[in-house]
Amino acid sequence: MQDYGYIPAGDRISWTLQFLKGDWEKVRGYWARREMVDITDSAGETFCARVVVKSYSRLSSFEGKAVEANLELWMV
């Protein structure tokens, strides 16, 4: 058996988040254009990632002005 150690590139982070329509359009644009984005975590560490939308739906309680989305960030 060989252990090649830990390789951060390829890590995935997943969330279910809610966005107002304008913010959702921005996130959806990152996904559609396959843009790399800089992410700063709660510890102040910054890394580069690709946004992947796994699923989304409009929230009826907000009259279509908000979206709930399941997202992944793929570290590169």
N, CA, C and O atoms as a GROMACS GRO file, in nm:
protein
  304
    1MET      N    1   0.084  -0.118   0.000
    1MET     CA    2   0.000   0.000   0.000
    1MET      C    3   0.088   0.124   0.000
    1MET      O    4   0.189   0.129   0.070
    2GLN      N    5   0.049   0.223  -0.079
    2GLN     CA    6   0.122   0.349  -0.081
    2GLN      C    7   0.032   0.462  -0.035
    2GLN      O    8  -0.086   0.466  -0.069
    3ASP      N    9   0.087   0.551   0.042
    3ASP     CA   10   0.015   0.668   0.090
    3ASP      C   11   0.076   0.790   0.025
    3ASP      O   12   0.192   0.824   0.052
    4TYR      N   13   0.000   0.857  -0.060
    4TYR     CA   14   0.051   0.975  -0.127
    4TYR      C   15   0.024   1.103  -0.050
    4TYR      O   16   0.046   1.213  -0.101
    5GLY      N   17  -0.022   1.091   0.072
    5GLY     CA   18  -0.046   1.207   0.156
    5GLY      C   19  -0.176   1.278   0.123
    5GLY      O   20  -0.255   1.230   0.042
    6TYR      N   21  -0.195   1.389   0.186
    6TYR     CA   22  -0.318   1.469   0.170
    6TYR      C   23  -0.298   1.569   0.056
    6TYR      O   24  -0.199   1.642   0.054
    7ILE      N   25  -0.391   1.572  -0.037
    7ILE     CA   26  -0.385   1.666  -0.148
    7ILE      C   27  -0.510   1.752  -0.141
    7ILE      O   28  -0.619   1.704  -0.171
    8PRO      N   29  -0.496   1.880  -0.100
    8PRO     CA   30  -0.613   1.965  -0.085
    8PRO      C   31  -0.691   1.985  -0.215
    8PRO      O   32  -0.814   1.995  -0.212
    9ALA      N   33  -0.621   1.992  -0.328
    9ALA     CA   34  -0.692   2.010  -0.456
    9ALA      C   35  -0.783   1.889  -0.475
    9ALA      O   36  -0.739   1.775  -0.464
   10GLY      N   37  -0.906   1.914  -0.502
   10GLY     CA   38  -1.002   1.805  -0.517
   10GLY      C   39  -1.095   1.792  -0.399
   10GLY      O   40  -1.195   1.720  -0.407
   11ASP      N   41  -1.065   1.860  -0.289
   11ASP     CA   42  -1.157   1.858  -0.174
   11ASP      C   43  -1.288   1.923  -0.214
   11ASP      O   44  -1.292   2.011  -0.300
   12ARG      N   45  -1.396   1.879  -0.151
   12ARG     CA   46  -1.528   1.936  -0.175
   12ARG      C   47  -1.589   1.980  -0.043
   12ARG      O   48  -1.573   1.915   0.060
   13ILE      N   49  -1.658   2.093  -0.049
   13ILE     CA   50  -1.731   2.144   0.066
   13ILE      C   51  -1.875   2.162   0.020
   13ILE      O   52  -1.898   2.220  -0.087
   14SER      N   53  -1.972   2.115   0.097
   14SER     CA   54  -2.113   2.120   0.055
   14SER      C   55  -2.196   2.200   0.154
   14SER      O   56  -2.172   2.199   0.275
   15TRP      N   57  -2.296   2.272   0.098
   15TRP     CA   58  -2.391   2.347   0.179
   15TRP      C   59  -2.528   2.346   0.114
   15TRP      O   60  -2.543   2.324  -0.006
   16THR      N   61  -2.630   2.370   0.197
   16THR     CA   62  -2.762   2.409   0.150
   16THR      C   63  -2.781   2.551   0.199
   16THR      O   64  -2.781   2.578   0.319
   17LEU      N   65  -2.797   2.644   0.103
   17LEU     CA   66  -2.804   2.786   0.135
   17LEU      C   67  -2.925   2.850   0.070
   17LEU      O   68  -2.979   2.800  -0.029
   18GLN      N   69  -2.967   2.963   0.127
   18GLN     CA   70  -3.077   3.040   0.069
   18GLN      C   71  -3.024   3.174   0.022
   18GLN      O   72  -2.944   3.239   0.090
   19PHE      N   73  -3.068   3.216  -0.096
   19PHE     CA   74  -3.022   3.341  -0.158
   19PHE      C   75  -3.141   3.424  -0.202
   19PHE      O   76  -3.243   3.371  -0.245
   20LEU      N   77  -3.127   3.556  -0.190
   20LEU     CA   78  -3.221   3.645  -0.257
   20LEU      C   79  -3.190   3.640  -0.406
   20LEU      O   80  -3.081   3.602  -0.446
   21LYS      N   81  -3.288   3.679  -0.487
   21LYS     CA   82  -3.278   3.662  -0.632
   21LYS      C   83  -3.150   3.720  -0.692
   21LYS      O   84  -3.084   3.652  -0.771
   22GLY      N   85  -3.112   3.841  -0.657
   22GLY     CA   86  -2.991   3.903  -0.711
   22GLY      C   87  -2.864   3.828  -0.677
   22GLY      O   88  -2.777   3.809  -0.762
   23ASP      N   89  -2.853   3.784  -0.552
   23ASP     CA   90  -2.737   3.707  -0.509
   23ASP      C   91  -2.734   3.571  -0.579
   23ASP      O   92  -2.627   3.522  -0.616
   24TRP      N   93  -2.851   3.510  -0.596
   24TRP     CA   94  -2.858   3.381  -0.664
   24TRP      C   95  -2.809   3.392  -0.808
   24TRP      O   96  -2.738   3.304  -0.856
   25GLU      N   97  -2.847   3.498  -0.876
   25GLU     CA   98  -2.803   3.517  -1.015
   25GLU      C   99  -2.651   3.525  -1.024
   25GLU      O  100  -2.591   3.475  -1.118
   26LYS      N  101  -2.589   3.588  -0.926
   26LYS     CA  102  -2.443   3.598  -0.922
   26LYS      C  103  -2.381   3.459  -0.904
   26LYS      O  104  -2.288   3.423  -0.977
   27VAL      N  105  -2.431   3.382  -0.808
   27VAL     CA  106  -2.379   3.247  -0.783
   27VAL      C  107  -2.404   3.157  -0.903
   27VAL      O  108  -2.315   3.083  -0.945
   28ARG      N  109  -2.523   3.164  -0.960
   28ARG     CA  110  -2.555   3.083  -1.076
   28ARG      C  111  -2.464   3.118  -1.194
   28ARG      O  112  -2.429   3.031  -1.274
   29GLY      N  113  -2.427   3.245  -1.206
   29GLY     CA  114  -2.334   3.287  -1.310
   29GLY      C  115  -2.197   3.223  -1.294
   29GLY      O  116  -2.135   3.182  -1.392
   30TYR      N  117  -2.148   3.214  -1.169
   30TYR     CA  118  -2.019   3.146  -1.145
   30TYR      C  119  -2.025   3.003  -1.197
   30TYR      O  120  -1.932   2.955  -1.261
   31TRP      N  121  -2.136   2.937  -1.168
   31TRP     CA  122  -2.154   2.797  -1.209
   31TRP      C  123  -2.164   2.786  -1.360
   31TRP      O  124  -2.097   2.702  -1.421
   32ALA      N  125  -2.248   2.868  -1.422
   32ALA     CA  126  -2.271   2.860  -1.566
   32ALA      C  127  -2.144   2.890  -1.646
   32ALA      O  128  -2.118   2.827  -1.750
   33ARG      N  129  -2.065   2.985  -1.598
   33ARG     CA  130  -1.942   3.023  -1.669
   33ARG      C  131  -1.820   2.943  -1.622
   33ARG      O  132  -1.709   2.962  -1.673
   34ARG      N  133  -1.842   2.853  -1.526
   34ARG     CA  134  -1.735   2.771  -1.470
   34ARG      C  135  -1.618   2.857  -1.420
   34ARG      O  136  -1.502   2.823  -1.438
   35GLU      N  137  -1.653   2.970  -1.358
   35GLU     CA  138  -1.553   3.063  -1.308
   35GLU      C  139  -1.489   3.010  -1.181
   35GLU      O  140  -1.553   2.944  -1.099
   36MET      N  141  -1.362   3.039  -1.167
   36MET     CA  142  -1.292   3.012  -1.041
   36MET      C  143  -1.317   3.132  -0.951
   36MET      O  144  -1.309   3.246  -0.996
   37VAL      N  145  -1.346   3.108  -0.825
   37VAL     CA  146  -1.373   3.216  -0.730
   37VAL      C  147  -1.281   3.202  -0.610
   37VAL      O  148  -1.245   3.091  -0.571
   38ASP      N  149  -1.244   3.315  -0.551
   38ASP     CA  150  -1.166   3.314  -0.428
   38ASP      C  151  -1.263   3.308  -0.310
   38ASP      O  152  -1.357   3.387  -0.302
   39ILE      N  153  -1.239   3.214  -0.220
   39ILE     CA  154  -1.324   3.192  -0.103
   39ILE      C  155  -1.239   3.218   0.021
   39ILE      O  156  -1.127   3.170   0.031
   40THR      N  157  -1.294   3.294   0.116
   40THR     CA  158  -1.228   3.315   0.244
   40THR      C  159  -1.312   3.249   0.351
   40THR      O  160  -1.429   3.283   0.369
   41ASP      N  161  -1.253   3.153   0.424
   41ASP     CA  162  -1.328   3.080   0.526
   41ASP      C  163  -1.330   3.158   0.658
   41ASP      O  164  -1.273   3.266   0.667
   42SER      N  165  -1.396   3.103   0.757
   42SER     CA  166  -1.412   3.171   0.886
   42SER      C  167  -1.280   3.189   0.960
   42SER      O  168  -1.271   3.273   1.050
   43ALA      N  169  -1.176   3.113   0.925
   43ALA     CA  170  -1.045   3.128   0.988
   43ALA      C  171  -0.958   3.231   0.915
   43ALA      O  172  -0.845   3.257   0.955
   44GLY      N  173  -1.014   3.289   0.806
   44GLY     CA  174  -0.938   3.388   0.732
   44GLY      C  175  -0.851   3.330   0.622
   44GLY      O  176  -0.779   3.404   0.554
   45GLU      N  177  -0.857   3.198   0.603
   45GLU     CA  178  -0.780   3.133   0.496
   45GLU      C  179  -0.852   3.154   0.363
   45GLU      O  180  -0.974   3.142   0.356
   46THR      N  181  -0.776   3.185   0.258
   46THR     CA  182  -0.834   3.205   0.126
   46THR      C  183  -0.790   3.092   0.035
   46THR      O  184  -0.673   3.052   0.036
   47PHE      N  185  -0.884   3.041  -0.045
   47PHE     CA  186  -0.851   2.937  -0.142
   47PHE      C  187  -0.933   2.959  -0.268
   47PHE      O  188  -1.034   3.030  -0.266
   48CYS      N  189  -0.890   2.899  -0.375
   48CYS     CA  190  -0.957   2.911  -0.504
   48CYS      C  191  -1.047   2.788  -0.522
   48CYS      O  192  -1.006   2.676  -0.493
   49ALA      N  193  -1.169   2.810  -0.571
   49ALA     CA  194  -1.264   2.699  -0.585
   49ALA      C  195  -1.356   2.722  -0.704
   49ALA      O  196  -1.371   2.834  -0.753
   50ARG      N  197  -1.415   2.615  -0.748
   50ARG     CA  198  -1.518   2.620  -0.852
   50ARG      C  199  -1.652   2.594  -0.783
   50ARG      O  200  -1.662   2.504  -0.699
   51VAL      N  201  -1.755   2.672  -0.819
   51VAL     CA  202  -1.888   2.656  -0.763
   51VAL      C  203  -1.964   2.554  -0.847
   51VAL      O  204  -1.968   2.564  -0.970
   52VAL      N  205  -2.024   2.455  -0.781
   52VAL     CA  206  -2.106   2.354  -0.849
   52VAL      C  207  -2.244   2.354  -0.784
   52VAL      O  208  -2.256   2.334  -0.663
   53VAL      N  209  -2.347   2.377  -0.864
   53VAL     CA  210  -2.484   2.375  -0.814
   53VAL      C  211  -2.537   2.233  -0.832
   53VAL      O  212  -2.550   2.185  -0.945
   54LYS      N  213  -2.569   2.166  -0.722
   54LYS     CA  214  -2.621   2.030  -0.728
   54LYS      C  215  -2.772   2.030  -0.750
   54LYS      O  216  -2.825   1.943  -0.820
   55SER      N  217  -2.842   2.126  -0.690
   55SER     CA  218  -2.986   2.142  -0.712
   55SER      C  219  -3.028   2.277  -0.656
   55SER      O  220  -2.959   2.336  -0.574
   56TYR      N  221  -3.144   2.326  -0.704
   56TYR     CA  222  -3.199   2.449  -0.649
   56TYR      C  223  -3.350   2.453  -0.671
   56TYR      O  224  -3.404   2.384  -0.758
   57SER      N  225  -3.417   2.534  -0.589
   57SER     CA  226  -3.561   2.553  -0.604
   57SER      C  227  -3.597   2.693  -0.554
   57SER      O  228  -3.532   2.747  -0.464
   58ARG      N  229  -3.702   2.748  -0.613
   58ARG     CA  230  -3.751   2.878  -0.569
   58ARG      C  231  -3.834   2.859  -0.442
   58ARG      O  232  -3.908   2.761  -0.429
   59LEU      N  233  -3.821   2.952  -0.351
   59LEU     CA  234  -3.895   2.944  -0.225
   59LEU      C  235  -4.030   3.014  -0.241
   59LEU      O  236  -4.036   3.135  -0.259
   60SER      N  237  -4.136   2.937  -0.235
   60SER     CA  238  -4.270   2.992  -0.257
   60SER      C  239  -4.308   3.095  -0.150
   60SER      O  240  -4.384   3.188  -0.178
   61SER      N  241  -4.256   3.080  -0.031
   61SER     CA  242  -4.289   3.175   0.076
   61SER      C  243  -4.231   3.314   0.050
   61SER      O  244  -4.270   3.409   0.118
   62PHE      N  245  -4.139   3.327  -0.046
   62PHE     CA  246  -4.081   3.456  -0.082
   62PHE      C  247  -4.128   3.502  -0.219
   62PHE      O  248  -4.065   3.589  -0.280
   63GLU      N  249  -4.237   3.445  -0.269
   63GLU     CA  250  -4.298   3.484  -0.396
   63GLU      C  251  -4.198   3.482  -0.512
   63GLU      O  252  -4.199   3.571  -0.597
   64GLY      N  253  -4.110   3.382  -0.515
   64GLY     CA  254  -4.014   3.368  -0.623
   64GLY      C  255  -3.895   3.460  -0.614
   64GLY      O  256  -3.814   3.465  -0.706
   65LYS      N  257  -3.882   3.534  -0.503
   65LYS     CA  258  -3.772   3.630  -0.489
   65LYS      C  259  -3.654   3.572  -0.413
   65LYS      O  260  -3.558   3.643  -0.383
   66ALA      N  261  -3.660   3.442  -0.381
   66ALA     CA  262  -3.552   3.376  -0.309
   66ALA      C  263  -3.539   3.233  -0.359
   66ALA      O  264  -3.634   3.173  -0.409
   67VAL      N  265  -3.418   3.179  -0.344
   67VAL     CA  266  -3.386   3.045  -0.394
   67VAL      C  267  -3.313   2.969  -0.285
   67VAL      O  268  -3.230   3.026  -0.214
   68GLU      N  269  -3.343   2.840  -0.271
   68GLU     CA  270  -3.265   2.751  -0.186
   68GLU      C  271  -3.184   2.660  -0.277
   68GLU      O  272  -3.240   2.598  -0.369
   69ALA      N  273  -3.054   2.651  -0.252
   69ALA     CA  274  -2.966   2.575  -0.341
   69ALA      C  275  -2.872   2.485  -0.262
   69ALA      O  276  -2.825   2.521  -0.154
   70ASN      N  277  -2.848   2.366  -0.318
   70ASN     CA  278  -2.745   2.276  -0.267
   70ASN      C  279  -2.621   2.299  -0.352
   70ASN      O  280  -2.621   2.274  -0.473
   71LEU      N  281  -2.514   2.346  -0.288
   71LEU     CA  282  -2.392   2.383  -0.358
   71LEU      C  283  -2.273   2.301  -0.310
   71LEU      O  284  -2.271   2.253  -0.197
   72GLU      N  285  -2.176   2.287  -0.397
   72GLU     CA  286  -2.045   2.236  -0.360
   72GLU      C  287  -1.940   2.333  -0.407
   72GLU      O  288  -1.954   2.394  -0.513
   73LEU      N  289  -1.836   2.348  -0.328
   73LEU     CA  290  -1.716   2.420  -0.372
   73LEU      C  291  -1.610   2.315  -0.395
   73LEU      O  292  -1.581   2.235  -0.306
   74TRP      N  293  -1.552   2.314  -0.513
   74TRP     CA  294  -1.443   2.222  -0.544
   74TRP      C  295  -1.313   2.298  -0.537
   74TRP      O  296  -1.289   2.388  -0.618
   75MET      N  297  -1.229   2.263  -0.442
   75MET     CA  298  -1.100   2.330  -0.427
   75MET      C  299  -1.008   2.290  -0.543
   75MET      O  300  -1.007   2.175  -0.588
   76VAL      N  301  -0.934   2.387  -0.589
   76VAL     CA  302  -0.842   2.363  -0.702
   76VAL      C  303  -0.702   2.400  -0.660
   76VAL      O  304  -0.608   2.388  -0.739
   0.00000   0.00000   0.00000
